[in-house]
Amino acid sequence: MTDLITMGQNARAAGRQIAKLSTAAKNAALHTIAAEIEACADEIIAANAKDVAAARDKGMKESLVDRLVLNEKRIKGLAADTRKVAQLPDPTGTAIDSRVLPNGLRLTRRRVPIGVVGVIYENRPNVTVDISTLCLKTGNAVMLRGSSSAFHSNQILTQVIQSALEKEGIPGAAVQTINSTDRALVKEMLTLDQYIDMIVPRGGGSLHKLCRDNATVPVITGGIGICHIFVDESADFTQALDIIENSKIQKPGACNALDTILVHQNIAGAFLPQVAARLAQSNVEIHAHDAAYDMLSANGHGAVVVQGKPEEFDIEWLGMTANAKVVTGIDEAIAHVQAHSMEHSDSILTNDWHNAEQWVDEINSCAVFVNASTRFNDGAQFGLGAEVAISTQKLHARGPMGLEELTTYKWICIGDGHVRP
């Protein structure tokens, strides 16, 4: 029977130990984790195969199955990413700012670990490694609750990480995974405020709502993206087609993959057929709305075109489907995004810098792009290393949560016999 209180107590104790580790000691542990992952590749692949087989038996969409798979190439990638985290600067112990007050007091804000981080996530076992390594680098302990679909994968990865930590003299309880698929334990985890300092849910809207409604632990939400690209009338067609294809196709099951294409009415007649033809090469189904449907229904240019429904603008497709809509201009495009965006990743394709600036000023997503793929909203792509999540909220952390976002700070005040008048 899983005892979350004991897990929390052990995590808190382990967190105090790793918070004292030097950067060199943490980096040595990260290199040992990477080596252990590579050495245990066969066991990891065997455990993962059980999860993949079960997912396919249950009829999981292939784009979601792809998120679950761990093969030899991806395991090498996990090890490489772990070594990259070791190469990143350690934010803990650094001064954010410092100054001397008029009364002579020396005041500094110093970065420190948050303490114990809880993460609830769905489907992707690579998250187990990403989060564990980032938390170790920043001196945080972590409690993980992965989805039942990745149960065997998460268990073996946690065991591998714990083994590596213990080889370095670090408590294995610094990284723990709940070894039960009982959903009641999620609600219990959300109320462990005595032991967990912050919870990050990575999953769909129902998981985020569950966390917001039930947590007594501070929660950072994100990872849900209804992502848009607006193609302005001044856009370069060739460049725009490449960006749209990359945003939709490069990894369609990702939260920063394209969901809705908005096209200026002055170019829609010429541009939308080219979009349809390009996306048809990857078997993308286009849900065309209003004027876009009128333009594409008679000839989808090789693509499957269906008439879009208004409620589909609020769907995160996570697969080979995209909405297409014609808009009168940038103001309608911005209004559409503001009505339907989850404030994740939204891009404008334009050669009009005034429109680009308006887009950047008025779209309040955690990452706003100009003439670039939405797929760049990612910790590694932003040079932050791996990420815990992509936060779409506005407090503490926003966008890819890398090392700095896993720290808080404390004030250090140094005096010389000072007393307050």
Steps between C-alpha positions, in 0.01 A plus 500: 500500500643837396567728796528854365573650841807280539603584145459867578704473819777318316494756218525788745797339675672420169434853376687647794796277416523579129446872565844495666677328210763687303453554128780252435326231706170555321668488160679177591164348593350611170780334304448180702126512422578534129737203511248291694224577248724379218607190692138405576366567150381142446302494826349841425394396149348177630295682763394763249386232255238389753358852515504545121324167442233583757446844348447358152267232637289780650487684166715798595561742211830429328621858558455442875660155481800671343534716812518182705763308304855461632732345245878483484527839329280672757681342791827633361324834476397483866860433601626783279243741640605406853860582418388832352333589831834435670659755265248773578581771756373422849267783607490406868707717729531782247401854587207644308592848617673670793533849633604700804218692666549860618532373859789272404312169494614269218202336334511207254244273336647154457354217291413188701318174421122494530523183712276214390341518157203281412422427135189327365534413133351291223639247260859617435762306697781730384348754740612277788863557404463864399339603826726289720817642347385861511391463860830339597698780334305759699516312830131402508352164593216382278186287537363372170162364402498384139205363310394137509583475128872546580501315833767238426723751320487751783571237763815369331629850423454604862683189618788575264523860623483396866776244445720767342436744784586242764826423320586868553401491868178693441171377653290314243194667654606818321308353204185300573216375283162397638485127434123478464250596230230578759362840398401577858869546572510801267255691720693396807823622342337836430449556871848404624589864565698399808752324276455620140580863418375521140304278263521511121231312304591400145197376314156590371242746621331253733825443690561873533147559627539215750817663633356850518185378676664272754855616571614655825852496355588788261439384142662620176283413201597473136568254223165544325531680171243604243756654269440738210682633197371814328615538140494873424448629145868602481633153591749319280306197373795263477620584849146485639437152358822370656413649840143368495619153402765497774258629764246231417708201388832505685337359815119511472441362851689784670332782691666761274381338176278708271122471540349792304616682185362851454545649152449860388207525257708681238725198445274214609388406148858452387659378822250254653516254206878493541460429872259217423736351244799521735319349800347228281850358463487410872132395502384794709121537514395863459192623683418802286266765636263730311681664205791258532262209445350670196852532354612143570189279501478454122868420471704419809817483293566151629404573862198369686284810560198499729275783611622636831276551802537809726576291808804349324689825546528398866652157431868420548524251214821318602497323165469539125212748496496878464240776479510754217321836510501813285516832690461859386835605641723514804233641733266208438792256526598641839140496620470134396818404685393691810169313496641151450867495603631320808782759500759246393660557156369732228680625188453766232650459153547844350733744329317797652693595813215718629274194499773291662529751784122513545492119521780493758335777705146358502548122507567411863618142458800372693689490168415723203671443166563704187584305183591189697352161583300458820707187565783715635318554833716244677762507773773342290425720198515811721838391637365413845574126483214263574182641651262407780206643309390796292315731734214705356417675825641835608638450851859388579570323169381545142594308188753213513587427862872435516747522785434854620126430520575218745651746743361762731706751695566616851603841628836521675552806716847564646548772755754624750306528822204664322177552692180644360424850625 
